[in-house]
Amino acid sequence: MDYQNTLTYLFESIPMFQQIGASAYKPGLATMKKLDEYFNHPHRQFKTIHIAGTNGKGSCSHTVAAVLQSAGYRVGLFTSPHLIDFRERIRVNGEMVSEEYVVGFVEEHRAFFEPLHPSFFELTTAMALRYFADEEVDVAVIEVGMGGRLDCTNIIRPDLCVITNIGYDHMQYLGGTLPEIAQEKAGIIKEGIPVVVGRAEGDVKKVLSDKARQMNAPCFYAEEAKDTDAEYFARPMQREELKAYRKRLSEALEKNTPFADLRGTHCDTCETEAFFAGLPPMEYFKAIDEILEKQKSVVAIRTSRFPHGLFLEMGGHYQTENCLTILTALQLLEQCGYKLRRKDYLNGFAHVCDMTGLMGRWQKLRSHPDLICDTGHNEDGMKWIVQQLDDIHRKQQKELHIVFGMVNDKDISGVLPLLPPYATYYFTKAGVKRALPENDLMEMARKAGLKGEAYPNVPEAVKAAQEKCLPEDFIFVGGSTFIVADLLANRYTLDLD
């Protein structure tokens, strides 16, 4: 088989949740353990970091990987789903697994795995772990597929577990309440292995704390870690703001004068590297300049270690929460023996998309009008996105045009009331079997007070938005990972960056 025929075999012969949903879901570790034994337990040949959570686990996985790569580690990265090419799921130092490896893996081992009837995700996980061992990675960042306790990635024994947050998603598989969902995600917590939790409160926090206590696992809550650093601060920063900040910082250093820092308070300055907490000034300016060249907004983070800023090249407001989780995780990895320098943080945060291939997180694809896409798709994720869209509308006085679609097994009734009623909508569907028909979505949206028209596919919906937009308007494309995937797959025919 060639690569395309191999993908056809994987997508059509093996149950794939991404395409068909519930009938492809296969909880439990029995099949995965058989695959793991057959492949000689490859995950035991390198270190691992395990990342779960309802939202943010992809951004966290990629950013941790980028910082580790900056530090000189050979890093495997396993994430899901893919947006354009299956090989996005399996990377080493940002490079996708080769087509030849995928073809060879299936041809060589199908006689063994076919009788097991593995799910698509089980087989993909086994392929990733075997590939990382073959590539002799130092460490692999492994993103949970769904839940945690019964997820097939849960055969690993990592150096660190991370649970970003707990929200409503996949309730038909994980439970109908937040504590029930938390119980499933807490299943990745291992005996004696430290765990970082991003956002948790009330009964959810109790579930996670109880599980960590049962497993004798040191548990660190990112929000509590923030309280120990009086300097911690994070906020979104538009490109023009970043440009002005860079100018102020440079002038202050050159003239040896105070300047307004990220918080707007005045900082003393001097002509030494101590001003930058031991980093050469050009390290800071290089990171900022490279982000500015990419025409990106950022999340700016200040800590006691980085008094003049870390700059994450992803401008989604929700990244302010992810940053705290990422920093807490990286600091724990340092305590576990990982060698990370300040410049590794600075470089990894500033270049996470380039270094790891991350796409679809508040990704800008065009200017005049601005066109942004984001894979946020559940109620918790959409709250952040809608807040940011509302800021763009009210503060920047931009009219919003929203290309929107969902899959039929998501909480559509919970998401639609969150969306801004003043926007113009272009309802559409992605090219997967789970996609909700565009006319059905339009009717549901109209009952929720949203106005717009239906389009049979993403390219047609985006073209319609572009035709109706003024240069000063704003187009957002999202509602589903698969909507973003279809957009990115057609970006060149749509004349996008």
N, C-alpha and C positions, 0 to 999 in steps of 0.2 A: 504493500500500500504506500501511496505517497501521503504527504501531510494532510491535504484536503480530504482524502478518503479516510484517513485515520480519524480526523475530527468528525466526519459524518458517522463513523462507527461509534465513537464515544458519545456523540450527542443523541444518536437515534437507537443504539443498541443497549445503552446503559441508562437506567432511570436518572433523569437530570432535573433536580428541583428547580433550577433557574428557569427551565422552560415549562415544566408541567405542574410544579407545585406538589401538593400533598401526596400524590401517588408515588413520588420519587423519594419521599422522606423515609429514612431508615434509621431509627434511633437504636442505640446500643453499640457495644464495642466488640461483639463476638467476631464478626467478619473482619473488622479492622485488625484484631489481634492475630487472626490467621494470616492475613496479608503481611503483617509486621514480622511474624515468625518466618514466613517464606523468604522475605527480603533481608533476613538476618538482622533484624532490629536496628535499622540504620540510624535512628534518632539517638542511639547511645554513643554514636561516634562523634558527636559535636554537642556544644551547649545549646540550650534553647531558652526562649522567652515566650510566654504564653499570654495572649491578649484577647479578652472577651469583653462583652458589653453590648448594650442595645444600640448606642450611637457612638461614633468617634473611634471605634477600634481600628478602622482602616487608616485614618489620619495618624493615630498614635503609633501604629505598627510601622508605617512608612517613616515617620520622623525619628523614632528610636533607631531604625535601621540606618538612616542617613547619618546620624551622629556616630554610630558605631563604625560605619564605613569611613567617616572622616578621621576616626581614631586609628585607622589602619587595619581593622578587623576585616576578614573575608566573611561577608554576611549573606546568608540565605534569607529570603523573604517569601512567605506563603500567605496569600490573601485571596479573598473572593468577594463577589463574583468578578469576572473579567468584563471589560467594557467593549473592546474591539476584538482582541485576539486572545484565545485560550491561554497562550503562553505568558500573559501578564500575571497569571496566578503564581508563577514559579520563577523567581529571579535570584541571581547571585550578583552582589554588588551592582544591582540595578539592571543587569543584563538578563533578558528573558531566556528561559530554557530554549535550546535550539529545536527547530522542527525535526531534525534528524534524531534527537534524543527521544522526542515524543513518539515518533514512528517506531523506533527501535524498541522502546519499552513495551508498547502494545504488541508488536509482533513477537517479541521474545517470550512474553509472559502470559499471553491471552489463554494458552492451554491450561494454565493453572487457575487464573482468576475467573474465567467464564463459568465454570461449575459452581463457584461461590455466589454468583449473581450479586456482585457488589454494586452499591450505588455509584453514581458519577463522582460524588464528593469523596467517597471512600477510596476509589481508585486514584483520584487526583491527589489525595493526601499521601497515599503510598508512593506515587510517582515522585512527589516533591521531596519526601524524606529520603528516598533512595538517591535522587539527584543530588541533594545536598551532601550526602555521604560521598558519592562519587566525585563531587567537586571539592571535597575536603574543606568545607566551610569551617570557620572557627565557631560561629554561632548562627542560629536561625531564629528569626522572629516569626512566630506561628500565630496567625489570626484564627480564632474559633469561627466555625461556619455558622452554627446556630446553637444557642444555649450554652452548654458547657459540659454538664455531667455526662450526657450520652453522646456528645459530639465526638466524631472519630479522631479528632486531633488530641483527645484527652488521654492518649496512651503515653504521652511524653512526660518526663520528669524535669521541669524547667528550673533554671536558676531563679526566676522571678515570675509571678503571676500578676496580671493586671486586669482589673474589672473597671471599665471606664464609667459606666452608669447603668441604671436599671430603668427601663421604660416599657411602654406597651408596644409590643411587636411579636408576631408569631404566637399569639395567645393560644391558637388551636393546638399548638405543640408544647408550649412551655408553661401554660397555666393562665388563668383569667385574672389573677390579681398580681400586684407588684411583688409581694412577698413570695408568691409561688414562682414567679419568673426569677427572682433573686436566688431562690433555692436551686434552681437549675443552673444558673450561671456560677453560683458558688461551688459547683461541682468540680471546677478546675483547681480549687485550692488543695494543695498536697501537704502531706505530713512534713512539717518543719520548713516549708518553703515560704519565704516572705511574699506577701500579697499587697499590692497597691490598689486602693479603691478611689475612683475619681469622685463622683457625686453620689451620696447616699444619706438618707435621713429616716427617722422614725422606724417603722417595722422593717423596712428594707435594710437599714443599717444593722438592726438587731440580728436579722437572718445572717448577714455576712459576718458579723462579729462572732456570733455563736459558732458558725462553721469554722472560722479561723481558729477559735479557741479549741474546738474539738480536735483539730488537726495540728495543734501546737504550732500554728503558722503565725509568725509576726505580721500584724495587720497595720497598714499605714494609710490613713485617710488623707487625701491630697488637700482637702480644705483645712484640716488641722495642721498639716505641714506648712501651709501658707501662714498660719498664725505665728509660727516660730521665726518667720523672716519678716521683720518690720518693713523692709524695703520692697516687698513683693507688690507688683502692680502689673496689670495687663489691660490693654485696650486696642481696639481696631485703629488703624492709622491709614488714611488715604495717601496716595502717591505724593500729592502736593505737600501734605503735612510732613511726610518723611523727607522730602527734598528740603523743606525749610529747616527741619531738625538737623539734618546733616550739615547745612550751611552754618547754623548757630554753633554746632559742636566744633566745626573746623575753625571758625573765627575765634571762639573762646580759647581753643588750644593755641592758636597762632598769637593772640594778643595777651594771653594769660589773664583773662577776665572771667567773671562769673557768667553763667548762661542759664536759661530756663530749661530744665530737664524734661523728661517725659511726663512728669506730674505737673509741670508748670511752675515748680519751685526753683529757686536759684541755687546753683551748685558752685562751690569754690573750684578753682582750676589751677593747674600748674603745668609745667612743660615736660613732665616726666611720664613714663608709662604707667606709673602708679595711678594716674588720673583715670586710666582705663583698666584698673584692677589687674595690672601685670601684663596686659596684652598690648602689643605694639599698636599705636593709633591706626596705622594703615590697615590692620586686620579689620577694624570696625568699618572704616570708610570703604574698603573693598567689598565687604558684605552688603552694605547699603547701596553702593553704586551698582552692583550687579542686579539687585532687586529693582532699582530704578530703571535700569536698562530694559527690564522685562515688562515695564509699564504696569506693575502690580501694586495693589494695596497690601498691607501686611497686618499682622498682629504684633504689636510692640510689647515686650515683656521686660520689666525691670526687677532685678533681685539684688541681694547683697553681693553676689558673685559677679553680677553684670549690671553695675550701677548706671551705665549709659546705654543699656539695651541689648536684648536679643530680638531678632526680627524674623518672624516666621512668615515665609513667602506665600501663605494661604490667608486670604483676607476675609474668610467667613467669620462672622461674629462668634459663632459657636466654638471657634478655635481658642477663644480666651479660656474656656473651660478645659479643653483638651491640653493646652499648654501646661497647666498646673499638674495634671496627671502625668504628662510626659516628663516634666522636670523631676517630680518625685520619684518616678521609676528610674530615671537615669542616675539620680543621686544614690539610690539603693544599689544599683548595679556597681557603682563605684565602691560602695561599702563591701560588695561581694567580690571585689578584686579586679573589676574592669578598669582599664587605664584610659580615662577620658580627660582631655585637656580643655581649658576654656575655649580655645579656638576651634575645637571639634564641635562644641555646642553651637558656636556662632556660625560655622560653615554648614553644619547639618541643617539647622533651622532655616538658613537663608537659601539652601539649594535642595530642599527635600524633593521637589517635583523632578528636577533634573537628575538627581542622584538615584531615585528609586522608581521613576516612571509614574508617579501618582497623577491621576487625572480625576476630573469631575467634582472637585471640592472648591466651590465658588470660583470656577475656572472661567477666566475672561477669554472670549473667542473673537471679539470684535469691538471696535470703537465707532462712535458716531453713526448709529446709536450703539451704546454699550450693549453687549450680549453676554450674559453670564449663565452658566449652567451649574447645577448642584444635585448630587445624588440623594439628598435628604428625602425620606419618603414616609416616615411615620409621624405620629402626632408630636412626639417629643422633638424630633428633628425639624419639623415644619414650623414649630413655634419660633425657633431661632431664625429661620429663614424669613418668615413673615415679619418679624421684628426688624430685620435688616432692610427688607423691601420697604417697609413703612418709613424707616429713616431716610431712605433714598428718595421716596416720594415727597415727604414733608420738608426735609432739610435741604435737599438738592433740587426740589421743585421739578422732578421728572415724572412724566406720565408713564405708568407701568403697563407693559404688554406681557402677558404670561402664557407661555406654551405649556400645557399641563396634561398629564396622563397618569393613570395608576393601574396597578394590577388588581385582579378581582378578589384576592384573598387578604387585602389590607383593610384597615379600619377607615374606609372612605368616609363614613358618616362622622367620624371624629376629626378628620383632616379638613373637609370642605368648609366648615364654619370658621376655621382659623384664617382662611384666605381673605385678602383685602377686597371688599365689595366695589371699590372705586376703580379697579384695574379692568383692562380689556382682556378677555380670555380667548385662547385658541385651543379647544379641547381636541385631544388626539389619542392615538394608541400606539404602543410599541409593537414590534414584530415578534412577539412571543405569545404562546397559547394562553398564558395567564392574563394577558392584557384585557382590561375592561373596555368594551366597545365605546368608541368616542361619542356616539349618540346617547348611549345610556349614561355616560359620565356627564354629558351636557345637561340632560334632564335632571339628574341629581343635583348638579351645581346650581341650576336655575332655582330649584326649591330652596337652596341655601342662600339665594340672593345674588348669585354671580351671573354676569352677563358675557356672552361670547358665542362663537360659532364652532361647529365641529369640522374636523379635517381627518381624512383617512389614515394619514401617516405623519411622522415627525417632520420630514423635509417640507411637505406641503404646508404644514402649520407654521413652521419657521419662515418660509417664504411669504406667507400671508402677513405675518407679524412685521417682517422687514418692509413690505410694501406699504403698510399702514402707518409705520413709525416715522416720526420726525427725527432728524439727527440728534436732537437733544433728549430724546426719549430713552427708555430703558427696557430691554427685553430680558426676561428670565425664562429659562427652560428647565423643567424639573417635574417633581411629583413621583418619580420612579427612577430607579437605577437604569431601567431598560429604556426609558425615554432619553436619558443622557447618553446611553450607549448608542442609540440610533442617531442621535445628533452628531456625536463624534465620528461615527462611521461614515457620515455624509458631509463632514465639515468642509471638504474641498469642493464638492459640487455646490455647496451653499456659500462658497467664497468666504470661509471663516479662517482665522489664523490657526 
